């Protein structure tokens, strides 16, 4: 059993939907004080009302330094400090390189990669004050391990997070703070609901465990990285994908 996170102050960026909401739900169930941050206030209000536990929200543009710093400082004031930063916010428009406007590339980088840097930077003074801290990044198998047409910018941003992670782990060590990353595979979120059962079944068929992951699966991995028991783990990443990246081919899956 992991040491209790009851009463700990946690921020989850991109926490109003999808994986972020799953992470927030898992931490709230453990008794943590959770702030979810995103751009859309209506989505934030809905999520904060529906997640059971001590959950509040902050409207924040995760790509803007003043907005991120204000959100983090406000959260620390409201929750008695800051103990865990889950930098989860992400955007994943699907556009092939030949059709992509450079502005779209920049926007994805700002939302996915710049936001991780800003979130960590804003959290450091609060971790220093607390004497310890935890950072969990939501990366992806897409980019660091796999590729998919239309997601060159998304994949580059997620691979970039892992590059940032290594040096950040060294720099954060002086604050007794660890930083690690969760790399989700195919996770069932709101964005997949309209794709149809046949499409979802095809996705699941390529996974050895024969099912898509749940958002709480990512939340549980984040919870471990935030625990006292993971205090000697930093600069690392864990793939949570039901075995998706293991098979050499669909024929390998057929042999199971």
N, C-alpha and C positions, 0 to 999 in steps of 0.2 A: 504494500500500500504506500502511495506517495504521501509525503508530508503535506498536511493541509495547506491550501492556499486561501483559506477563509480570511476575509478582511484585507487581502492584498489588493493593491490598486493596479488595474490592468487597462490598457488602451488597445483597441482593435480598430485599425484603419480599414476602410471598406467594410465596415461591420454591419451594414444595413441589409445586405443580401448575401446569398451564396455561401461560399466558404467562410467569409468573414463572420457572417451571422452564426454559422456553425461553431466557429472558434469562440465567439462571445457566449453562446449557449453553454458550451462545455465549462468555461470558466465560471459563469454565473451559477451553474449547478454545484460547483465546488465552494460556493460562498464568497467568491471574489467580488470586489467592487469594480464593475466594468463600465467603461465609457466606449461607445461605438462612435466612430467619426466617418463622415462621408459628405458629399456635396448636397444631396437631396434631402431637405428637412422632412418632407412627408414620409419618405421611406424610413428615415431614422425614427420618427415618431412611432410609426407602425411597428418596427422591429423592437424598439425599447419597451413598448406596451405589451408585446406578445412574448418576449423572452422572460421566463420566470427567474426572479432574483433581483439583485441590486444593480440595475442597469440604467444609465443615463446616456445622453447623446450630446455631441458637439458638431455643429455644421463646420466643415473644414474643406478647403481646397488643398489636397495633399501635395500638390506640385508647387505651392506658394510658401516661401519661408515664413513670412509674417503670420500667415494663417495657421501653419503647423505649430509654430512656437506658441502662438496664442492659445491654441487648443490644448497643447501639452501642459502649459503653465496653469491654465484654467482647471484642467482635470486634476493636476497635482494639488491645487488649492482646495478643490471640492472633495477629494478622496484621501486627503492626508498623506500626500506624496505620490510617488510612482514606483512600482516594482517590476512591472512587465510591460514591454512594448511589443505588440504583435503588428508588424508592418505588413499588412495584407493587401492593401488597396491595389487594384489592377484593372487594366482595360485590355480588351482583346478583339478589336475589330478585325475582320478577315478580308484582307486586300492583297492581291499579288503584287510583286515588286513593280512590274511593268505598268500597273494601274495606280500605284500608290502616290499620292501627293506627299512631298517632303514634309509638309505640315503635319500629316497624320503620323509619320514616323516620330517627329519631335514630340507630339502629344502623348504617344504611347510610352516613349522614354521618360517623359516627365511624370506621368502617372505611375508607372511601374518601378522605374529605377531611381529617378531623382527623389521620389517620395520616400523611398527606403532610407536614403542618405539623410534627408531632412528630418525624418522621424527619429533616427538614431541621434543626430546632432542635438535636437531639441530635448531629448531624454537625458543626455549625459549629466547636466547639472543636478538633476533630481536623483539619478543613480548615485552620484558622488555624495549627495546629502544623506541618502539612505544607507550608504556603505556597501551596497550591492545592487545588482540589477540583472534582468534577463531581457534579451531581444530575440524574437522569433520572426524570421522572414518567411513569407509564402512565395516560394519560387515555383518551379514546374519541371516536369520531365521534358516539356517542349522547350527546346533551346539547348540546355545543357546535355541532353541525351538523345532526344528525338527531334524531328522536324515535321512541319505540316504546311502545305501550300497556303499562302495567304497570311502566315504568321511569322514572317521574317523579323518584323519589328518586335513582336511579342517575345519570340524566342531569343532574340538578342538581348532584350531587357532582362529576361529571366536568367540567362547565362551571366549577364553583367552583375546581377545581384550576388551570384556566387563568387565572382571576382572581388566585389566589394567586401563580402563576408570575411575573406581570409585576412586582409589587412585590418579590418575593423576588429576582428577577434584579438589581434595583438594590441591595438590601441585602447580597447575597452578593458583589457585585463587590469590596468592600473586602477580602475574604478570597481574592481571585483565584480565585473559584469561579463556575462557570457552572451554570445550571439551565435545562433544556429539557424538552419533553414529546413523547412518541410517542402518536399517536391511532390505535389499531387499528380496522379494520373487522371483518368477519366472519372470525374466526380459528378454525381447527379445534383444539379442545381436548377434554379428557376429558368436559366437560359436553355435548358434541354427539354423543358416540358412540352414545347410546341413542335418538336422534331418527329414525334410519332413513335409508336411502340416498335414498329419494324426497325427503324433506325437505331433505337436504343438497344434492341436485341442484338443487332449487328455489332454495335460497340461492345456489348458485354461478351459476345462470343470470342473476341480477340484477347480476353483477359483470362488467365488460368483459373481464377476463382469464380469466373462466369457471372460476375455482377459488377455494376458500377459502384464506386465508393460512395459513402455518405459524407456529408459535410462534417459530421461529428468525428469521422475517422481522422480528418485533418486536425480537428480540435483536440483530439486525444493525444496526437503526436506533439502538438504545440504545448499542451499541458505538461507532458513529460519534460520537454526542454525547459519549461518554466519552473520545474520543481527543484527542491533542494537536492534530490537524488541525482540530478543531472548537472550538479555544480562543477564537475571536473570535465565537462564536455563543452568545447567551444570551437568555433570555426568549422563545424561539421554540417553535413546535410543528410537527410533521410528520405528515401523514396517511399511514398505511400500510394501504391498503384495496383494492388491485388495481383502482382506478378506481371503486369502488362508489358514491361520492357524485356522480359526474359526470353520468350520464344523467338527462335530464328525465323519462323514463318507461321502462317495459318495452318500449314500441314502439321507443324509441331503441336499446335493446340488440339488438332483432331485426334492425336494419339493419346490424349489424356482420358 
